[in-house]
Amino acid sequence: MEYDQTQARIALQKAIEQTFEEMAFIDAELLPEPVSDDLDEDAYYSRISILKPFKAEITLKVPPGCAMLFAESLYANFEAVITDEIQRDVLAESLNTIAGCFMKNYLTDDEGYELCLPQTGIGLVQIDDNPRVKLEFDILGETLSASLFIAKD
């Protein structure tokens, strides 16, 4: 499969915007240029590997305030205390949805795909030096950072 960076960027942007709008009724506004520091020790992160039909990885990084806003919007009808675990679970589920939307946007209608389960954590995200599509969004005044790496065969 031939990698098209422009198509991948558009597919990822659309997937993030759709996911936040449909899951939490939150607008994700694309920032014109990435502005965040990749070395945020307090950030929540989630990453997911795409195994087929090509190898890739999508990583999301959000500051604690953004993780809390998103979790609160999803748990608004419940009297739950929003813990770190709930915030990580919400971020993982969001990334899983984003990855599925990305694949549907990027691939043709008849192509299947395979994803791993997302990994989550708090702290520094280990990202290699491979070229990546990087997008950042304003979500209720907080910055969500997304990156996509597609391995070349």
N, C-alpha and C positions, 0 to 999 in steps of 0.2 A: 504494500500500500504506500503510495506517495504521500509524504507529509506536506500539508499546506498550512503554513504558520498563520496566514491571514484568516483562513477558514477556521482554524483551531481557536484563534483569539475571539472571533465572532461567536462561535459555538459555546465557548466557556462563558463569555459575557452574558449571553442569552440564558444559559443554564442557571447562572447565579441570580440574575434578575428574576427569572421565573420562580425559582425555588423560594426566595425570600418573600416574593409577592404572594405566592400560592400557599405557603406553609404558615406564614406569620403576618401577612398583610402589611409588610414593611417594604418600602421602596429602597432599592439598592442603586445609588447613583454612581456611575462610573466616574472616577477622577481622571482628569486628562493626563496626568503623569504620576507614576508611583512616588509616594512621599515618605512612606514609613521606613523605619530602621529594621533590618532583618534580625537584629540582635536584641529582642525584647524579652527579658527574663520573666516577665509576668504574663506573657501572652498565652492564650489557649491556642493549641494547634491540633489539626487533624490532617492525616494524609491517607490517601487510598491509591493502591496500585491497580492499573488496568493490565490485564494479562493477554487478552485477545480482543480484536484481531491484530493488535500491535501492543508493544510494551510501553507503558507511560505511567506517570504519577501526577496526581493533583494534590496540592497542599493548600490548606486554608490556615490563616493566622489571624486571630482577633484579640484585641485588648480585653481585659476582664470586663469592662463596662459593656462592650458589645455582646460578649457571651451572655451576660446577665440579661440584657435587654431582649435578646432573642429567646432565651429560655423563659423569661417572664411572659412574653407574648404568646408562647405556646402553652404555658401553664396558667393562663389568666383565669380560667374557669375552675381551677382547682386550688384548694387551700394547702398548697405544698410549699415547704421551705426549699428554696432553690440552692442546692449545694453545688460544690465543685463537680461532683460526680454527675449530677443532672446536667450541668452546663456542658461537660465533656460529651455526655450521651447525646444531647441536642446537637452539638457541633458535628459529631460523628454521623448522626442520622441525616443532618443537612448535607454533609459532604457526600454521603451515599446517594442521596437524591440528586445533588448537583452532578455527580459523576454519571449517573444514568441519563440525566437530561443532556449532558455534554455529548455522550456517545450517540444518543438519538439525533441530536442536532448535527453531529460531525459525520456520521456514517450515512450510507444510503439506506433506504427503507428495509431491504431484505437482509442486511448484515446483522449477525449476532455479536455479542460481546461478553466478556467475562471479567468480573471485578473481584478483588480481594475484600476482606472486611477492613473498615477504616481503623487506623490506630490514632489514639489521641493522647494528649498530655498537656502539661503546663511547663513553660520554660523555653529555652533555646531550641530552635528547629534546625536539625542538621540537614543542610541542603548542599549538594555537590556543585561543582563549577560548570556543569553542563548548561548549555543555553536553554532558557525557559521563556515561555510566555508569562508575563507578570501583569496582573491587573489589580487595581485597588478601587474600592468602593466606599462611598460615604453611606453609612447606615445610622440614621438618627444621631449624627454628629460624631460617630466613631468610625475608625477606618478598618475595613476588612481587606486583607491582602490574600490574593490567590495566585498560585503559580502552577504552571503546567509544563512538564517535561515529557517529550515523546522521544523514545530511543530510536535511533536510526538503525535499520537492519543492516 
